[in-house]
């Protein structure tokens, strides 16, 4: 997909109200490699989460949108930095592409690159981590394509769908 059709903007509560976000969080295929979706999601719970995260100094969250001819962008996912630590200058990357038809088209890669550059060039962080379920091939490919290196493997780190899953830790350090 042509990157000019992808727009990344600060997330707002309106994104929850004007997209299928709640459906993404309840969809097995969307969340099978995510450390979320354990508790039932509803609008009140998600608004509470957003109000907390949007005012946090430890989180920076953006909407991933597709520009359309009618000038109303389609919200297809989110990309974020979590656990921002300004003392040790590190954070954890998070991403979800909720609209299935946009997966595998470079949107995730573009978003991953955007958020990494934001961490280094806007927040002056030194290191970004990504905790990835071992079988999550699309995220592993994004990490490696954006210059992340495999740093560690945690055995039985995530509990999901009745069993434990290994976690691969990828990281990227800012250029000096």
Backbone as JSON Lines, residues from 0, in Angstrom:
{"i":0,"aa":"X","n":[0.85,-1.18,0.0],"ca":[0.0,0.0,0.0],"c":[0.89,1.24,0.0]}
{"i":1,"aa":"X","n":[0.51,2.21,-0.77],"ca":[1.21,3.48,-0.84],"c":[1.13,4.18,0.52]}
{"i":2,"aa":"X","n":[2.29,4.54,1.07],"ca":[2.34,5.17,2.4],"c":[1.59,6.49,2.46]}
{"i":3,"aa":"X","n":[1.39,7.14,1.31],"ca":[0.69,8.43,1.32],"c":[-0.77,8.28,1.74]}
{"i":4,"aa":"X","n":[-1.29,7.05,1.72],"ca":[-2.67,6.81,2.14],"c":[-2.78,6.51,3.63]}
{"i":5,"aa":"X","n":[-1.63,6.39,4.3],"ca":[-1.62,6.08,5.73],"c":[-1.36,7.36,6.51]}
{"i":6,"aa":"X","n":[-2.18,7.6,7.5],"ca":[-2.01,8.77,8.35],"c":[-1.99,8.3,9.81]}
{"i":7,"aa":"X","n":[-1.02,8.78,10.55],"ca":[-0.91,8.42,11.97],"c":[-1.1,9.7,12.76]}
{"i":8,"aa":"X","n":[-2.13,9.67,13.64],"ca":[-2.52,10.87,14.37],"c":[-2.71,10.53,15.85]}
{"i":9,"aa":"X","n":[-2.63,11.53,16.72],"ca":[-2.9,11.27,18.13],"c":[-4.28,10.65,18.31]}
{"i":10,"aa":"X","n":[-4.35,9.65,19.13],"ca":[-5.63,8.96,19.39],"c":[-6.52,9.82,20.27]}
{"i":11,"aa":"X","n":[-7.79,9.79,19.99],"ca":[-8.79,10.52,20.77],"c":[-9.94,9.56,21.12]}
{"i":12,"aa":"X","n":[-10.72,9.93,22.1],"ca":[-11.87,9.1,22.5],"c":[-12.82,8.91,21.32]}
{"i":13,"aa":"X","n":[-12.9,9.9,20.44],"ca":[-13.78,9.81,19.28],"c":[-13.43,8.61,18.39]}
{"i":14,"aa":"X","n":[-12.16,8.2,18.4],"ca":[-11.78,7.04,17.61],"c":[-12.52,5.79,18.07]}
{"i":15,"aa":"X","n":[-12.74,5.67,19.36],"ca":[-13.49,4.53,19.89],"c":[-14.94,4.58,19.42]}
{"i":16,"aa":"X","n":[-15.5,5.76,19.38],"ca":[-16.9,5.92,19.03],"c":[-17.15,5.81,17.53]}
{"i":17,"aa":"X","n":[-16.12,6.05,16.7],"ca":[-16.3,6.09,15.25],"c":[-15.58,4.97,14.51]}
{"i":18,"aa":"X","n":[-15.31,3.87,15.2],"ca":[-14.64,2.74,14.54],"c":[-15.14,1.42,15.15]}
{"i":19,"aa":"X","n":[-14.59,0.34,14.66],"ca":[-14.94,-0.99,15.17],"c":[-13.98,-1.47,16.26]}
{"i":20,"aa":"X","n":[-13.36,-0.55,16.95],"ca":[-12.35,-0.85,17.95],"c":[-12.8,-1.94,18.92]}
{"i":21,"aa":"X","n":[-13.98,-1.81,19.47],"ca":[-14.46,-2.82,20.42],"c":[-14.56,-4.2,19.77]}
{"i":22,"aa":"X","n":[-14.95,-4.25,18.53],"ca":[-15.01,-5.53,17.83],"c":[-13.62,-6.12,17.64]}
{"i":23,"aa":"X","n":[-12.61,-5.28,17.4],"ca":[-11.24,-5.78,17.26],"c":[-10.83,-6.53,18.52]}
{"i":24,"aa":"X","n":[-11.16,-5.96,19.67],"ca":[-10.73,-6.52,20.95],"c":[-11.46,-7.81,21.31]}
{"i":25,"aa":"X","n":[-12.55,-8.09,20.62],"ca":[-13.31,-9.32,20.87],"c":[-13.09,-10.36,19.78]}
{"i":26,"aa":"X","n":[-12.27,-10.06,18.8],"ca":[-12.05,-10.94,17.66],"c":[-10.81,-11.81,17.91]}
{"i":27,"aa":"X","n":[-10.99,-13.12,17.86],"ca":[-9.9,-14.06,18.13],"c":[-8.72,-13.83,17.19]}
{"i":28,"aa":"X","n":[-8.98,-13.73,15.9],"ca":[-7.88,-13.58,14.93],"c":[-7.07,-12.31,15.18]}
{"i":29,"aa":"X","n":[-7.75,-11.24,15.61],"ca":[-7.07,-9.97,15.86],"c":[-6.25,-10.01,17.14]}
{"i":30,"aa":"X","n":[-6.74,-10.69,18.15],"ca":[-6.09,-10.65,19.47],"c":[-5.29,-11.9,19.82]}
{"i":31,"aa":"X","n":[-5.21,-12.88,18.93],"ca":[-4.55,-14.14,19.33],"c":[-3.1,-13.96,19.7]}
{"i":32,"aa":"X","n":[-2.42,-12.94,19.2],"ca":[-1.03,-12.67,19.56],"c":[-0.9,-11.39,20.38]}
{"i":33,"aa":"X","n":[-1.98,-10.97,21.01],"ca":[-1.96,-9.75,21.81],"c":[-2.1,-10.12,23.29]}
{"i":34,"aa":"X","n":[-1.48,-9.35,24.13],"ca":[-1.64,-9.53,25.57],"c":[-2.8,-8.66,26.04]}
{"i":35,"aa":"X","n":[-3.97,-8.92,25.46],"ca":[-5.19,-8.2,25.81],"c":[-6.39,-9.08,25.47]}
{"i":36,"aa":"X","n":[-7.55,-8.59,25.8],"ca":[-8.77,-9.33,25.47],"c":[-9.12,-10.41,26.47]}
{"i":37,"aa":"X","n":[-8.49,-10.4,27.65],"ca":[-8.79,-11.42,28.65],"c":[-10.13,-11.16,29.33]}
{"i":38,"aa":"X","n":[-10.43,-9.9,29.53],"ca":[-11.7,-9.53,30.15],"c":[-12.64,-9.02,29.07]}
{"i":39,"aa":"X","n":[-13.93,-9.23,29.25],"ca":[-14.88,-8.74,28.25],"c":[-14.73,-7.23,28.07]}
{"i":40,"aa":"X","n":[-14.77,-6.81,26.84],"ca":[-14.62,-5.39,26.55],"c":[-15.99,-4.78,26.28]}
{"i":41,"aa":"X","n":[-16.17,-3.59,26.79],"ca":[-17.38,-2.82,26.51],"c":[-16.97,-1.35,26.43]}
{"i":42,"aa":"X","n":[-17.87,-0.55,26.0],"ca":[-17.57,0.86,25.77],"c":[-17.11,1.56,27.05]}
{"i":43,"aa":"X","n":[-17.76,1.3,28.17],"ca":[-17.39,1.94,29.43],"c":[-15.97,1.58,29.85]}
{"i":44,"aa":"X","n":[-15.63,0.29,29.75],"ca":[-14.28,-0.15,30.12],"c":[-13.23,0.49,29.21]}
{"i":45,"aa":"X","n":[-13.53,0.56,27.92],"ca":[-12.56,1.11,26.97],"c":[-12.42,2.62,27.13]}
{"i":46,"aa":"X","n":[-13.51,3.32,27.41],"ca":[-13.43,4.76,27.67],"c":[-12.59,5.02,28.92]}
{"i":47,"aa":"X","n":[-12.79,4.23,29.95],"ca":[-12.0,4.37,31.17],"c":[-10.51,4.15,30.89]}
{"i":48,"aa":"X","n":[-10.2,3.12,30.11],"ca":[-8.82,2.85,29.71],"c":[-8.24,4.04,28.95]}
{"i":49,"aa":"X","n":[-8.99,4.54,27.99],"ca":[-8.52,5.66,27.17],"c":[-8.29,6.92,27.99]}
{"i":50,"aa":"X","n":[-9.22,7.23,28.88],"ca":[-9.05,8.42,29.71],"c":[-7.78,8.33,30.54]}
{"i":51,"aa":"X","n":[-7.47,7.14,31.02],"ca":[-6.26,6.93,31.81],"c":[-5.02,7.06,30.93]}
{"i":52,"aa":"X","n":[-5.01,6.38,29.8],"ca":[-3.81,6.33,28.96],"c":[-3.55,7.65,28.23]}
{"i":53,"aa":"X","n":[-4.6,8.36,27.87],"ca":[-4.43,9.61,27.14],"c":[-3.87,10.73,28.02]}
{"i":54,"aa":"X","n":[-3.95,10.57,29.33],"ca":[-3.39,11.58,30.24],"c":[-2.12,11.09,30.92]}
{"i":55,"aa":"X","n":[-1.68,9.91,30.6],"ca":[-0.49,9.32,31.21],"c":[0.79,9.88,30.58]}
{"i":56,"aa":"X","n":[1.8,10.08,31.4],"ca":[3.11,10.49,30.87],"c":[3.96,9.26,30.53]}
{"i":57,"aa":"X","n":[3.4,8.06,30.74],"ca":[4.11,6.83,30.43],"c":[3.61,6.16,29.15]}
{"i":58,"aa":"X","n":[2.71,6.82,28.45],"ca":[2.13,6.24,27.24],"c":[2.0,7.32,26.16]}
{"i":59,"aa":"X","n":[2.25,6.92,24.93],"ca":[2.0,7.78,23.76],"c":[1.29,6.89,22.75]}
{"i":60,"aa":"X","n":[0.03,7.2,22.46],"ca":[-0.77,6.32,21.61],"c":[-1.33,7.1,20.42]}
{"i":61,"aa":"X","n":[-1.26,6.45,19.27],"ca":[-1.68,7.07,18.01],"c":[-2.67,6.17,17.29]}
{"i":62,"aa":"X","n":[-3.54,6.8,16.51],"ca":[-4.43,6.04,15.63],"c":[-3.73,5.82,14.3]}
{"i":63,"aa":"X","n":[-4.0,4.68,13.7],"ca":[-3.53,4.4,12.34],"c":[-4.77,4.54,11.46]}
{"i":64,"aa":"X","n":[-4.68,5.42,10.48],"ca":[-5.84,5.72,9.65],"c":[-5.49,5.61,8.17]}
{"i":65,"aa":"X","n":[-6.5,5.29,7.4],"ca":[-6.38,5.25,5.94],"c":[-7.16,6.44,5.4]}
{"i":66,"aa":"X","n":[-6.48,7.24,4.58],"ca":[-7.14,8.39,3.94],"c":[-8.09,7.87,2.88]}
{"i":67,"aa":"X","n":[-9.27,8.48,2.81],"ca":[-10.26,8.1,1.8],"c":[-10.69,9.32,1.0]}
{"i":68,"aa":"X","n":[-11.27,9.07,-0.14],"ca":[-11.67,10.15,-1.04],"c":[-12.69,11.09,-0.41]}
{"i":69,"aa":"X","n":[-13.54,10.57,0.47],"ca":[-14.58,11.42,1.06],"c":[-14.05,12.28,2.22]}
{"i":70,"aa":"X","n":[-12.73,12.31,2.39],"ca":[-12.04,13.13,3.39],"c":[-12.24,12.64,4.83]}
{"i":71,"aa":"X","n":[-13.0,11.56,5.02],"ca":[-13.16,10.99,6.35],"c":[-12.26,9.76,6.43]}
{"i":72,"aa":"X","n":[-11.23,9.85,7.27],"ca":[-10.28,8.75,7.4],"c":[-10.92,7.54,8.06]}
{"i":73,"aa":"X","n":[-10.43,6.36,7.71],"ca":[-10.88,5.11,8.31],"c":[-9.87,4.7,9.37]}
{"i":74,"aa":"X","n":[-10.31,4.62,10.62],"ca":[-9.46,4.2,11.74],"c":[-9.33,2.68,11.67]}
{"i":75,"aa":"X","n":[-8.09,2.2,11.43],"ca":[-7.89,0.75,11.25],"c":[-7.04,0.11,12.34]}
{"i":76,"aa":"X","n":[-6.46,0.91,13.21],"ca":[-5.63,0.34,14.26],"c":[-4.98,1.41,15.11]}
{"i":77,"aa":"X","n":[-4.13,0.95,16.03],"ca":[-3.43,1.85,16.93],"c":[-1.97,1.41,17.04]}
{"i":78,"aa":"X","n":[-1.11,2.36,17.3],"ca":[0.29,2.08,17.56],"c":[0.7,2.95,18.74]}
{"i":79,"aa":"X","n":[1.52,2.39,19.64],"ca":[1.79,3.11,20.88],"c":[3.16,2.79,21.46]}
{"i":80,"aa":"X","n":[3.56,3.67,22.35],"ca":[4.7,3.43,23.22],"c":[4.13,3.36,24.63]}
{"i":81,"aa":"X","n":[4.48,2.31,25.35],"ca":[4.0,2.12,26.72],"c":[5.18,2.0,27.67]}
{"i":82,"aa":"X","n":[4.89,2.18,28.94],"ca":[5.92,2.07,29.99],"c":[7.12,2.97,29.66]}
{"i":83,"aa":"X","n":[6.82,4.18,29.19],"ca":[7.89,5.12,28.87],"c":[8.64,5.47,30.16]}
{"i":84,"aa":"X","n":[9.93,5.28,30.13],"ca":[10.8,5.53,31.28],"c":[11.82,6.58,30.85]}
{"i":85,"aa":"X","n":[11.62,7.82,31.31],"ca":[12.5,8.91,30.9],"c":[13.83,8.92,31.65]}
{"i":86,"aa":"X","n":[13.94,8.16,32.71],"ca":[15.23,8.06,33.41],"c":[16.14,7.1,32.67]}
{"i":87,"aa":"X","n":[15.65,5.89,32.4],"ca":[16.45,4.89,31.7],"c":[16.3,5.0,30.18]}
{"i":88,"aa":"X","n":[15.4,5.88,29.73],"ca":[15.19,6.2,28.32],"c":[14.8,4.98,27.49]}
{"i":89,"aa":"X","n":[13.75,4.29,27.93],"ca":[13.27,3.11,27.21],"c":[11.75,3.04,27.29]}
{"i":90,"aa":"X","n":[11.19,2.18,26.43],"ca":[9.74,1.99,26.39],"c":[9.43,0.68,25.7]}
{"i":91,"aa":"X","n":[8.12,0.36,25.64],"ca":[7.65,-0.86,24.99],"c":[6.67,-0.48,23.89]}
{"i":92,"aa":"X","n":[6.89,-1.03,22.7],"ca":[6.04,-0.78,21.54],"c":[4.81,-1.68,21.59]}
{"i":93,"aa":"X","n":[3.68,-1.12,21.18],"ca":[2.45,-1.89,21.05],"c":[1.75,-1.5,19.76]}
{"i":94,"aa":"X","n":[1.15,-2.48,19.09],"ca":[0.46,-2.19,17.83],"c":[-0.7,-3.17,17.65]}
{"i":95,"aa":"X","n":[-1.77,-2.67,17.07],"ca":[-2.89,-3.53,16.67],"c":[-3.42,-2.99,15.35]}
{"i":96,"aa":"X","n":[-3.55,-3.89,14.38],"ca":[-4.22,-3.56,13.12],"c":[-5.54,-4.31,13.19]}
{"i":97,"aa":"X","n":[-6.6,-3.58,13.47],"ca":[-7.89,-4.21,13.71],"c":[-8.65,-4.57,12.45]}
{"i":98,"aa":"X","n":[-8.5,-3.78,11.42],"ca":[-9.22,-4.04,10.17],"c":[-8.41,-5.02,9.34]}
{"i":99,"aa":"X","n":[-8.92,-6.23,9.22],"ca":[-8.17,-7.35,8.62],"c":[-7.72,-7.11,7.19]}
{"i":100,"aa":"X","n":[-8.49,-6.38,6.41],"ca":[-8.13,-6.2,5.0],"c":[-6.88,-5.33,4.81]}
{"i":101,"aa":"X","n":[-6.41,-4.69,5.88],"ca":[-5.21,-3.86,5.78],"c":[-3.97,-4.55,6.33]}
{"i":102,"aa":"X","n":[-4.09,-5.78,6.76],"ca":[-2.93,-6.54,7.24],"c":[-2.15,-7.07,6.05]}
{"i":103,"aa":"X","n":[-0.85,-7.12,6.21],"ca":[0.01,-7.66,5.14],"c":[0.2,-6.71,3.97]}
{"i":104,"aa":"X","n":[-0.12,-5.44,4.16],"ca":[-0.02,-4.46,3.07],"c":[0.98,-3.35,3.38]}
{"i":105,"aa":"X","n":[1.78,-3.54,4.41],"ca":[2.78,-2.54,4.76],"c":[2.34,-1.51,5.78]}
{"i":106,"aa":"X","n":[1.08,-1.56,6.2],"ca":[0.58,-0.59,7.17],"c":[1.27,-0.78,8.52]}
{"i":107,"aa":"X","n":[1.4,-2.03,8.95],"ca":[2.06,-2.32,10.21],"c":[3.52,-1.89,10.19]}
{"i":108,"aa":"X","n":[4.2,-2.19,9.11],"ca":[5.61,-1.83,8.97],"c":[5.79,-0.31,9.02]}
{"i":109,"aa":"X","n":[4.95,0.42,8.29],"ca":[5.0,1.88,8.31],"c":[4.74,2.41,9.72]}
{"i":110,"aa":"X","n":[3.75,1.85,10.4],"ca":[3.38,2.3,11.74],"c":[4.48,1.98,12.74]}
{"i":111,"aa":"X","n":[5.07,0.79,12.6],"ca":[6.16,0.36,13.48],"c":[7.35,1.33,13.33]}
{"i":112,"aa":"X","n":[7.68,1.67,12.1],"ca":[8.77,2.6,11.82],"c":[8.45,3.99,12.38]}
{"i":113,"aa":"X","n":[7.23,4.44,12.19],"ca":[6.8,5.75,12.71],"c":[6.99,5.83,14.21]}
{"i":114,"aa":"X","n":[6.49,4.84,14.94],"ca":[6.51,4.91,16.41],"c":[7.93,4.79,16.94]}
{"i":115,"aa":"X","n":[8.77,4.02,16.25],"ca":[10.17,3.9,16.66],"c":[10.87,5.25,16.49]}
{"i":116,"aa":"X","n":[10.66,5.9,15.35],"ca":[11.24,7.23,15.12],"c":[10.7,8.25,16.12]}
{"i":117,"aa":"X","n":[9.44,8.14,16.47],"ca":[8.86,9.04,17.47],"c":[9.58,8.87,18.81]}
{"i":118,"aa":"X","n":[9.82,7.62,19.19],"ca":[10.51,7.35,20.46],"c":[11.9,7.98,20.48]}
{"i":119,"aa":"X","n":[12.64,7.82,19.39],"ca":[14.02,8.31,19.35],"c":[14.11,9.81,19.09]}
{"i":120,"aa":"X","n":[13.35,10.31,18.15],"ca":[13.52,11.68,17.69],"c":[12.64,12.72,18.38]}
{"i":121,"aa":"X","n":[11.53,12.28,18.97],"ca":[10.66,13.22,19.66],"c":[10.78,13.11,21.18]}
{"i":122,"aa":"X","n":[10.89,11.88,21.66],"ca":[10.94,11.67,23.12],"c":[12.36,11.48,23.65]}
{"i":123,"aa":"X","n":[13.32,11.42,22.75],"ca":[14.73,11.25,23.12],"c":[14.96,9.98,23.94]}
{"i":124,"aa":"X","n":[14.22,8.93,23.6],"ca":[14.44,7.65,24.25],"c":[15.61,6.95,23.57]}
{"i":125,"aa":"X","n":[16.22,6.03,24.27],"ca":[17.4,5.34,23.74],"c":[17.07,3.95,23.23]}
{"i":126,"aa":"X","n":[16.04,3.31,23.8],"ca":[15.77,1.92,23.44],"c":[14.27,1.65,23.43]}
{"i":127,"aa":"X","n":[13.84,0.91,22.41],"ca":[12.44,0.5,22.3],"c":[12.43,-1.03,22.3]}
{"i":128,"aa":"X","n":[11.56,-1.59,23.13],"ca":[11.39,-3.04,23.2],"c":[10.07,-3.43,22.56]}
{"i":129,"aa":"X","n":[10.01,-4.64,22.05],"ca":[8.76,-5.24,21.57],"c":[8.71,-6.66,22.12]}
{"i":130,"aa":"X","n":[7.65,-6.97,22.85],"ca":[7.44,-8.31,23.41],"c":[6.46,-9.03,22.48]}
{"i":131,"aa":"X","n":[6.95,-10.05,21.78],"ca":[6.18,-10.67,20.7],"c":[5.95,-12.15,21.0]}
{"i":132,"aa":"X","n":[4.69,-12.58,20.87],"ca":[4.39,-14.01,20.96],"c":[5.26,-14.74,19.94]}
{"i":133,"aa":"X","n":[5.81,-15.86,20.32],"ca":[6.77,-16.57,19.47],"c":[6.22,-16.87,18.07]}
{"i":134,"aa":"X","n":[4.97,-17.16,17.92],"ca":[4.41,-17.5,16.62],"c":[3.9,-16.33,15.8]}
{"i":135,"aa":"X","n":[4.08,-15.14,16.28],"ca":[3.54,-13.96,15.59],"c":[4.51,-13.51,14.48]}
{"i":136,"aa":"X","n":[4.45,-14.21,13.37],"ca":[5.37,-13.98,12.25],"c":[5.26,-12.55,11.69]}
{"i":137,"aa":"X","n":[4.06,-11.99,11.49],"ca":[4.0,-10.61,10.96],"c":[4.73,-9.59,11.85]}
{"i":138,"aa":"X","n":[4.58,-9.7,13.17],"ca":[5.26,-8.76,14.06],"c":[6.76,-9.0,14.07]}
{"i":139,"aa":"X","n":[7.17,-10.24,14.01],"ca":[8.6,-10.55,13.95],"c":[9.21,-9.96,12.68]}
{"i":140,"aa":"X","n":[8.5,-10.09,11.55],"ca":[8.98,-9.52,10.29],"c":[9.05,-7.99,10.37]}
{"i":141,"aa":"X","n":[8.06,-7.36,10.98],"ca":[8.1,-5.9,11.14],"c":[9.29,-5.49,11.99]}
{"i":142,"aa":"X","n":[9.48,-6.18,13.1],"ca":[10.59,-5.85,14.0],"c":[11.91,-5.93,13.25]}
{"i":143,"aa":"X","n":[12.13,-7.03,12.57],"ca":[13.4,-7.24,11.87],"c":[13.57,-6.26,10.71]}
{"i":144,"aa":"X","n":[12.49,-5.96,9.99],"ca":[12.57,-5.0,8.88],"c":[12.88,-3.59,9.36]}
{"i":145,"aa":"X","n":[12.49,-3.27,10.59],"ca":[12.75,-1.94,11.16],"c":[14.07,-1.89,11.93]}
{"i":146,"aa":"X","n":[14.86,-2.95,11.85],"ca":[16.18,-2.94,12.47],"c":[16.23,-3.38,13.92]}
{"i":147,"aa":"X","n":[15.15,-3.98,14.4],"ca":[15.16,-4.53,15.76],"c":[15.95,-5.83,15.76]}
{"i":148,"aa":"X","n":[16.56,-6.12,16.9],"ca":[17.3,-7.38,17.04],"c":[16.65,-8.25,18.11]}
{"i":149,"aa":"X","n":[16.78,-9.54,17.92],"ca":[16.27,-10.48,18.91],"c":[17.2,-10.43,20.12]}
{"i":150,"aa":"X","n":[16.64,-10.08,21.25],"ca":[17.45,-9.89,22.44],"c":[17.28,-11.0,23.46]}
{"i":151,"aa":"X","n":[16.08,-11.58,23.54],"ca":[15.83,-12.6,24.56],"c":[14.63,-13.44,24.18]}
{"i":152,"aa":"X","n":[14.52,-14.55,24.85],"ca":[13.34,-15.42,24.73],"c":[12.91,-15.79,26.14]}
{"i":153,"aa":"X","n":[11.66,-15.46,26.46],"ca":[11.09,-15.8,27.75],"c":[10.2,-17.03,27.57]}
{"i":154,"aa":"X","n":[10.47,-18.05,28.3],"ca":[9.72,-19.3,28.2],"c":[8.43,-19.18,29.03]}
{"i":155,"aa":"X","n":[7.32,-19.63,28.43],"ca":[6.02,-19.63,29.11],"c":[5.68,-18.26,29.71]}
{"i":156,"aa":"X","n":[5.84,-17.22,28.94],"ca":[5.68,-15.85,29.41],"c":[4.22,-15.38,29.37]}
{"i":157,"aa":"X","n":[3.5,-15.73,28.3],"ca":[2.1,-15.32,28.15],"c":[1.19,-16.52,28.35]}
{"i":158,"aa":"X","n":[0.08,-16.31,29.07],"ca":[-0.95,-17.35,29.18],"c":[-2.11,-16.91,28.3]}
{"i":159,"aa":"X","n":[-2.44,-17.74,27.33],"ca":[-3.47,-17.37,26.36],"c":[-4.13,-18.63,25.83]}
{"i":160,"aa":"X","n":[-5.44,-18.66,25.82],"ca":[-6.23,-19.76,25.25],"c":[-5.85,-21.11,25.85]}
{"i":161,"aa":"X","n":[-5.71,-21.14,27.18],"ca":[-5.52,-22.39,27.89],"c":[-4.11,-22.94,27.91]}
{"i":162,"aa":"X","n":[-3.14,-22.17,27.42],"ca":[-1.76,-22.65,27.49],"c":[-0.79,-21.48,27.55]}
{"i":163,"aa":"X","n":[0.44,-21.79,27.91],"ca":[1.48,-20.78,27.99],"c":[2.21,-20.67,26.66]}
{"i":164,"aa":"X","n":[2.65,-19.46,26.36],"ca":[3.34,-19.17,25.11],"c":[4.66,-18.48,25.41]}
{"i":165,"aa":"X","n":[5.65,-18.78,24.6],"ca":[6.94,-18.11,24.73],"c":[6.85,-16.7,24.17]}
{"i":166,"aa":"X","n":[7.72,-15.86,24.67],"ca":[7.8,-14.46,24.24],"c":[9.2,-14.2,23.69]}
{"i":167,"aa":"X","n":[9.25,-13.6,22.53],"ca":[10.52,-13.18,21.95],"c":[10.62,-11.66,22.18]}
{"i":168,"aa":"X","n":[11.71,-11.24,22.78],"ca":[11.94,-9.83,23.04],"c":[12.85,-9.28,21.96]}
{"i":169,"aa":"X","n":[12.33,-8.31,21.22],"ca":[13.12,-7.6,20.22],"c":[13.38,-6.19,20.76]}
{"i":170,"aa":"X","n":[14.48,-5.62,20.33],"ca":[14.77,-4.24,20.74],"c":[15.53,-3.51,19.66]}
{"i":171,"aa":"X","n":[15.42,-2.2,19.74],"ca":[16.23,-1.35,18.86],"c":[16.76,-0.22,19.71]}
{"i":172,"aa":"X","n":[18.04,0.07,19.52],"ca":[18.7,1.15,20.24],"c":[18.93,2.3,19.27]}
{"i":173,"aa":"X","n":[18.72,3.51,19.77],"ca":[18.91,4.69,18.93],"c":[20.36,4.78,18.47]}
{"i":174,"aa":"X","n":[20.55,5.28,17.26],"ca":[21.91,5.49,16.74],"c":[22.57,6.59,17.54]}
{"i":175,"aa":"X","n":[23.86,6.45,17.71],"ca":[24.6,7.48,18.47],"c":[25.11,8.54,17.54]}
